[in-house]
Amino acid sequence: MDMAGIYIHIPFCIRKCAYCNFFSVSDLSLQTQYLAALGKEMNFRADYLQTQRIDTLYFGGGTPSVLSPEAIEQIIGQIKTVFPLKSDAEITLEANPNNLDEDYFKRLAQTSVNRLSIGIQSFFDENLHVLGRIHSGKQAEHCLESAEKYCFHNLSVDLMYGYPQLTETQWIANLEKAKNVNHLSCYSLSLESNSVLHKQIKAQKYRLPTEENVLNQYNILKNFAKSTDFLHYEISNFCKPDRFSRHNTAYWQNKAYLGLGTAAHSFNHIERQWNTSNLKTYIDTLSAIHTKQDWEKTKHQLSEKEALTPTMQLNEYLMTSLRTCWGCDLNYVKKQFGETAYFSLQQKLNQLNKDFYLLTNNHLILSENGLLLADAVASNLFFE
């Protein structure tokens, strides 16, 4: 039986980070209303994934750790009553160090959460100031100690590079401080046009690093991973043996998922759907829905959808699978999209620079040079 995942968006943040342009709100007083609306949505969308068993549950945001552990466990309990959640499901909570004090860890350890993804970004206060983070380097170090104390061994840490004023010495030290966790997500800054940091750079308060500096930091990351037994299993993700993110890997391997909450996306192979990013619309609309008939009449107010043609599905699979160490399974292409697509893809490969890829057991895998240009390589293989 196919496995699927559920993503739950918690849109609340105490304060938006300087580089962030994701949907979030700082009015924490709306939590109770939002969670009630979220419970309704999961009930009305119970059949979205058909009979697929749920292998992963992921709380993202925003900052999910602004919710109490008790509220998080209540949501998990609701999920269990509506969906066939596997007993060994991976249940991940994104969290920030400023929320993770000793008491929070103690209570969180009593919940069903079995994986933490902590947004640290840096252990240096001067870096955190540039990024607009509200935790300190000491808080970041302390939460890693507490995670170990309360047996959150399935632990991921987010670190960022390629932003103003980060030195190579600091970058190396950040990696060293996180070397004992079993998963790292390391992202180069993507400067969003509406972010605070973009405005600061435009006003010449900060200067972006050069492409050469960013590439040096990326190479430091790759060398660190090799020397500390981290598998570079996706462009921005590294893990110790068998500790990859099951939830995110499902995205890259073209598996179905349901997104619940404001701004959440869903995918069932046939169509892609995304919920409104207007929190008031989300809460008010669901508050007025009481029956399945109400839901059918008004659900179009909550989300938009796009039907996916076979060509769109194939191109999406190419784009996501080539980001990973497993690559694109050509046998899957033949089975899912037909022999014509299979042979056409092989013809496209003949025109591609051989330095960019490897063919292993009928899997198309990008080389290190190819990964640096992954989006461009994938686009050269796209079908029209």
C-alpha positions, -999 to 999 in steps of 0.1 A, spaced: 0 0 0 13 35 -9 23 58 20 15 95 22 24 124 44 5 152 62 18 187 66 3 210 92 10 247 89 12 267 121 14 304 109 23 321 142 56 338 148 67 360 177 85 381 151 93 376 114 130 370 107 148 396 85 153 372 56 118 356 57 90 362 32 69 331 42 33 336 53 32 341 91 13 363 116 24 376 150 -11 378 166 -9 348 189 -43 355 204 -58 338 173 -44 304 182 -75 289 197 -97 300 167 -71 287 143 -68 253 159 -106 249 159 -106 257 122 -77 233 116 -97 205 132 -126 212 110 -105 212 78 -89 178 86 -124 163 91 -137 176 59 -106 166 39 -104 131 54 -108 114 20 -81 135 1 -55 108 4 -80 79 -2 -69 49 17 -32 56 18 -16 51 52 1 81 68 38 76 72 48 111 82 33 141 100 51 174 99 44 206 118 59 235 99 54 273 100 57 300 111 70 287 144 50 256 155 68 257 189 48 288 199 21 262 205 21 244 239 31 207 238 -4 199 250 -19 217 220 4 199 197 -5 165 212 -42 174 208 -37 180 171 -19 147 168 -48 130 186 -72 145 161 -51 133 132 -52 98 146 -90 98 148 -93 109 111 -64 94 93 -47 60 94 -15 72 110 11 44 112 23 34 147 59 42 137 51 74 118 77 101 118 62 131 136 83 162 132 80 196 150 98 226 137 110 247 167 131 277 175 156 279 204 138 308 222 108 285 228 128 255 239 134 260 275 138 231 300 101 231 309 90 230 272 113 200 265 101 182 296 64 185 284 72 179 248 89 146 258 54 134 269 39 139 235 40 118 203 65 140 186 96 119 178 116 142 156 127 179 161 138 203 135 155 232 152 160 265 134 193 276 147 209 293 116 240 303 136 255 300 171 270 335 169 250 365 182 264 389 156 251 366 128 217 361 145 214 399 147 219 403 109 193 376 103 168 391 127 166 360 149 153 365 184 173 337 201 209 339 213 239 316 205 238 304 242 201 294 238 210 275 206 237 255 224 215 249 254 186 235 234 209 209 218 220 198 253 183 196 264 173 176 233 199 150 243 188 151 279 151 144 270 160 118 244 152 136 212 178 117 193 161 121 160 172 157 157 177 181 127 194 215 128 189 243 103 220 263 95 223 291 70 253 305 50 258 330 22 245 360 41 262 393 50 291 393 75 293 355 79 330 346 80 344 312 69 358 308 105 322 313 119 308 290 93 332 262 102 325 267 139 287 266 133 291 232 116 314 219 143 289 228 170 262 208 152 283 178 142 268 155 168 232 158 156 220 133 130 205 156 104 215 190 90 196 213 67 220 239 53 206 266 31 223 294 13 205 327 18 177 333 -8 171 371 -7 134 377 -9 124 411 -24 99 420 4 121 410 33 136 433 59 171 421 49 165 430 13 156 465 23 187 468 45 210 456 17 193 480 -7 199 508 18 236 496 20 234 487 57 248 453 47 266 439 16 259 405 2 289 381 0 304 375 -35 295 343 -55 331 331 -48 325 335 -10 292 316 -11 308 288 -32 337 286 -7 312 282 22 293 255 2 326 236 -4 334 239 33 300 223 40 306 195 16 341 187 30 327 189 65 300 164 56 325 139 41 348 142 71 320 136 97 301 108 79 271 129 69 255 116 37 248 145 13 214 131 3 197 162 -11 212 195 -23 206 212 11 203 182 34 228 159 51 222 130 75 239 103 94 232 67 82 194 61 78 185 94 95 171 112 64 139 131 67 112 107 57 87 135 52 108 157 30 121 127 11 86 118 2 82 152 -15 113 146 -36 102 111 -45 68 123 -58 46 108 -31 12 122 -22 7 146 7 -20 166 23 -14 201 36 -37 215 64 -39 251 75 -33 285 59 -10 286 29 -5 248 30 -1 229 -2 -14 194 -11 -6 170 -39 -23 137 -49 -6 131 -83 -37 144 -102 -37 180 -90 -19 205 -68 -39 225 -43 -30 254 -20 -49 270 8 -56 307 12 -28 328 29 -55 350 45 -58 339 81 -91 357 87 -106 341 56 -94 307 67 -109 310 103 -141 328 93 -149 304 64 -144 273 85 -162 287 115 -193 290 93 -191 254 80 -210 228 100 -219 200 76 -203 182 46 -229 200 24 -217 234 37 -181 223 30 -189 213 -6 -206 247 -12 -179 269 3 -145 250 1 -136 270 -31 -132 300 -8 -104 283 11 -82 270 -17 -72 270 -53 -61 240 -74 -43 232 -106 -48 200 -126 -15 184 -135 -10 170 -170 12 140 -174 39 163 -188 37 186 -158 39 156 -135 70 142 -153 88 176 -152 81 179 -116 94 145 -108 126 153 -128 131 186 -109 127 171 -74 143 137 -78 175 151 -94 180 170 -62 187 138 -43 214 112 -41 190 86 -54 183 105 -85 156 99 -111 145 63 -114 142 57 -152 122 25 -146 97 46 -127 95 70 -156 88 41 -180 61 26 -157 45 59 -148 48 80 -180 52 54 -207 79 41 -230 78 72 -253 88 94 -224 114 69 -213 132 68 -246 128 106 -252 145 112 -218 174 90 -229 178 110 -261 178 142 -241 206 127 -219 227 121 -250 228 159 -255 237 167 -219 272 173 -207 285 139 -194 302 157 -165 269 166 -150 254 131 -144 259 94 -138 238 64 -148 237 38 -121 213 8 -121 190 28 -144 190 58 -120 200 92 -133 221 108 -106 237 143 -108 274 146 -102 288 172 -78 292 195 -108 256 188 -118 243 195 -84 257 230 -85 235 236 -116 206 212 -106 178 235 -117 194 243 -151 202 206 -157 166 195 -149 152 222 -172 173 209 -201 155 176 -196 120 190 -194 92 179 -217 70 204 -235 
